[in-house]
Amino acid sequence: MPRRTATMLASTLVLIALLCAGVFIPVPYSEMSPGPTVNTLGDHGGEPVLRISGQKTYPTSGHLNMTTVRVTGAEYRMNLVEAIAGWLSDDSVVVPHSTLYPDGKTEEESTQENAEEFSQSQESARVAALRELKIPVKSRVVVSSVQKGSPAEGRLHAGDVIKEVDGTAVREPQDVARVVTKRSPGRPVDFTIVPAKEAAAAEKAGREPTTSRKVTVTTKRADDGDRAIVGISAGTDHTFPFGIDIKLDDVGGPSAGLMFALGIVDKLTPGPLTGGKFVAGTGTIDESGRVGPIGGIDMKLVGAREAGATYFLTPAANCPAAASDTPEGLTLIKVDTIRDAVESLNKVREGDTDALPSCSAS
């Protein structure tokens, strides 16, 4: 066989081997791409995203779209060819697999965590919106969960309202741990509670619970130290003066909180908050109205612009990344709190866009 032919044959075989390796050998990366956007003022799946009952609401117009990111599953393993294609694409981002699924989380575990965060974001959005409108929201400290096999199992239950611990009034979830850890492991702690069923019945009837009882739980030593624990997690539950139902399937994580809160504010105040404009955005929100950063900001910007948005509410901490690669035709608006967002939307409605707080890449 002539040397030239042999060289070409060998090169072809090497190329085929490299292509096969690229197709069949997995690499430790995952892909993020723009997900769907949903108008919190509108319908999704034939039902309103936000439904408010027992309180006067007002017509809205325009868009307040929450944005999402689509990611590859935890069990999916990209090959080298897919990873290179993703790196070269303008509409996707390739990241280390551990970025999306840290500590070896399974897809089921990640989905469950995202669902819990999404539920909490809805609760925080309701509270933040009503407090922004100066509408009182009652709160109470409750048992969020009881650890299996712990001293509290069978004695305290999820949903029990915690009034006192060892005679000390409880006002915040952290008050519970502060009192319990003062005890030596093995010593009893008295909880004054309203049982979950009684608390739920009272809330449904629109009254305050009238009964409470004392439950004694013996502490044990924590596995990670010498502090005393009883094996519960404490959280905050809220009683709202009217119904606010948020319905959006197949979405997880906490990043829609800001847009849910703004949708509630818009429906409860006269006049369209956006002035009919197409506004999208993202950001976590806590009960005080503070807006926090999220992941996948570049993909959310692309998804928002493709959906038709011209303004994007951007958490301040995400501004540098967002400003470094903003899709053409999309104006970024920096927000730290729900108050910032409402004031900026007022400027958008009035056409005073030069006064909007902008994002910078630095």
N, C-alpha and C positions, 0 to 999 in steps of 0.2 A: 504494500500500500504506500503510495507516495506520501512524503513527509507533510506536504501541505494539506492533503486530505485527512491524514491522521490527526493533525493539529486541529482542524475544523471539527472533526468528530469528537475529539476529546473536549474541546471548548463547549460543544453542544451538550455533551453529557454532563459537564460541570454545571452548565446553565440549568439544565433540567433538574439536576440534583438540588441546586439552590432554590429553584421555584417550588419543588416538592417540600423542601425544608420550610420555606416561607408559608406554605399552605397548611402543613400538617403539624408543625412544631408550635405549641402555644407559648405566648409571652405574657408576663404578669401585668397586663394593662386592661383597662376598661374604657368605654367610650361614653361621653356625654354629648347630647344633641338637644336642640330646642324642642320643648314639649308644647302641648296645647296651652292656649290662654283662655281664660273664662271671665266673662263680664259679671262681676259680683252684683250688678244692678239688674241683670237679666235672668233668663232661664237657662237651665242645663239639663239635658235629658228629659225635657218636657215639664220640669218643675222649677219654681223660683229658687235661685241660690240662697236668697235671704227672704225669710217670711216673718213679718212682725205682726203679732196679734195682741189685742187689748190696748192699743195705743194708736193715736192718729198718725198716719203716714202721709207723705207728699209725693207727687209725681217726680220722676227723675228722667234725665236724658243723658246721652253720651255714654261713655264707657269708663269703668274703673276696673280694669282687667288685672286679675292675678295671673302670674306667669309660672311656668313649670319647666323642669328639665327632664328629659328622657335619658335613662341610663341602662347599660347592659346589665343583665342579671348576675348575681353573685356566683352562680355555677358556670356561667359562660366564660370561656377562655378564648380570647382573641388570638389569631395567628399573626405572624409577622407582616404578611401582606395587608391584612385589615388594619393593623396598627399604623403602617406607613401611609395607607390611604387616608386614615383619620388625621394623621399629622399634617397631611397636605391639604385637607379640606378646610374651607372657611366656615362650614356649618356644623362642625363637630370638634370636640376636644378629646384627646387621648390622655388619660391620667393613670398613675399607678393604681392597680386594683385595690391596694390597701387604703387608698384615699376614700373610696366609696364604701368599702367593707372592712373597716379596721378590726384588728384582733380576731380575724378569721370568722367574722359573723356570717351566718348563713343568710340566704335570701329571705327565709321565713322570719328569722330574728330581726333583720333589717326592716322588713315590712311591718312587723308588729311595733317596733320602736317608732317608725314613721307615723303609724296610725295613732299612737299615744301622743306624739308631739303635735299632730294635726288637731286632735281633740283638745289638747291644752291650748293651742293657738286660737281655737274658736272661743274658748272660755275667756281668754285674755282679751280677745278682740271685743267681745260683748262688754266686758268691764271697762276697757279703755274708752270705747265709744261713748258709753253712758256717762262716765266721769268727765269726758270732754264736753258733754252737753249739760253738765252739772245735775244729772239725774242720780239720786242716791242709789247705791247698790249695797245691800247687806252682805256681810261675809262672816264666815265662821270656820273654826279649825276642826278638821275631821280626820278620822283614820283613813288614809288613802289605801293602805295595804297591810296585810299581816303576814309575816314570814312563816312559812310552813315549819312546824317543829319548834317554834319559838315559845317562850313563856306566855305570850299574849294569845296564842292560838286557842280558839274556843272561848276566850274571855272578852276580847275586843274584836270588833268586826268592821270591815270596810264600810264607811258611811256613818259610823258612830260619831256624834258631835262631842268633842272634848271641851268641857267647860273649865275644869280645874285639874291640876296634877299636884297631889300632896297639899291641897288647900290653896295652891297658888293659881290665880286666874290665868287662863291661857288666851292670848290675843293674837299671837302669830305662831305658825307651825314650829319655828325654832324654839319657842318657849317650852315645848314638850321635851325635847332632847336636853335642854339646859337644866331642867328640874330633875329628869331621870338620871342624868350622869352625875348628879351630886350624891346620889346613893352609892353605897358600896355594892359590888356584885353579890347577889344572894339575898339582898334585903328587899322587903316589899315596897311597892309604890301604889298609892291610891289614886285612881282615876275617877273623876266625876263626869259622867257622860249622859247624853241623851241617845238612846238606842236608835240605830239607823231607821228602823221602821216607824218609830214615833216621830222622828225628825221629818221623814218623807211625808207622813200623813199630815203633820202640822203645816208643812209648806204647801201641800196641795189644797188645804183648807184655808190658806191665807192667814194663819195665826202663828204665834210663837209657841214652841213646845212648852207644856206645863209640867212635865214629869222628867226627873233625872234619877240616876242611881249611881251608887259607888261600886267600883270594881277594883279589887286588889290583885295586882300582878307582881310576882316575885322576879326580880331582875336576875340576869346572868351576865357573865363576863363576855365581852365582845371578842370575837376571834382574832381581831387585829390589834388588841391592846388590853389595858386593865380597866377601861371604862365600863360602866353598867349599861345594859340595854334590855328592852323588853321584846324587841322584834317587830316593831311597827314603823311605818312611814307616815308622817303627818303632812297634811296638805290643807288647802283652802277651798271651801265650797262657797258658792254665792247664791243669793236669792234675788232674782230680778223682779222689778215691779210689773213687768209684762213679758209676753213671750217673744223670744228672738231665736228662730230656728235657722241654722245654717246647714244646707244640704249640698254636698258635692262629693260624688263617689270617685273612687280610683285616684285619689290624690292623697299624698302623705307629707309629713314634715311640717315645720313651723313657719315656713316663709310666706304664707298667705295672710298672716295675721294683720298686717297693716291694711291691706286692701279690703279685708272683711270689715275691719273697724270703720274705714272710710265709707264703705257701702251702707253700713248701719247709720252713720251720721247723716249721709245724704238722704236716706229715706225718712229720717225723723226731723228734718229741717226744711222749711219752705224754700223753693227755688232749686234748680239743678246745681249741684256743687261744681260740676265740671263746665257748666255753660254749654253743654252739648259736645264738648271736645272728646277726643279719644285719648284717654290717659291709661297707661299701664304702670305696673310697679311691683315691688317686692319688699320684703322686710319682716322680720319677727317683730312682735310687739309684746310688751309686758303690761301688767295691770295699771301701771302709772302712765302708760302711753309712750314709753321710750322705745325707739325703733332700733333693732339690732341687725347685724350683717348676716348674709346668707351665702351659700355656695352657688357656683354656676352662673355668676352674673353675666358673663359674656354671652352664654347661650340664651339666657332670658331676654337680653337686649335684642338678639336676632329674632327670637320668637315673637316678641312684642311688635317689632317693626314690620315683620311679615304679616302680622294680623291687622296692621293698619294704625298702630299707635304713633302719635306724634310727640307725646310727652311721656317721660318715664321717671317715676318716683324712686329714688335711689338711696339706700341707707348710706349715711356719711362714710362709714368704714369701707364700703364697697366703691366709693367714688374714684379713687386712683385707678383701679382696674377697669372700671366702666368707662372712664374718660379716655383711657389709652386706646380704645378700639370701639368707638361709638358708631353704630350704623348711620348712614346718611339719612337725614330727615327726622332724626329722633333727638329731642332736647332732653337732657338729663336735669333733674331737679333734686338737689341734695336735701335729705330730711334726717333729723335727729329724733323728732317726736311727732306724735299725731297732730299736735298744734302746728308744727312747721308745715306738715302736709296740707292741713286745712287752709292755712294762710296762703300757701303757694297756689292751691286750687282756686282760691278767691282771685288771685292775680291773673291766673289763666282765664278765668271766666270774664274778668274785666278787661282783658287784653293788655295788662301791664306786665308783659313778659320780660322786659328789660330788668325788672326788679326781682326776678326769680333767683333764689340761691343756686348757684351752678356748681358742678363738679369739676375738679381739676385733676390732672394726671400726677401732680406732685404731692 
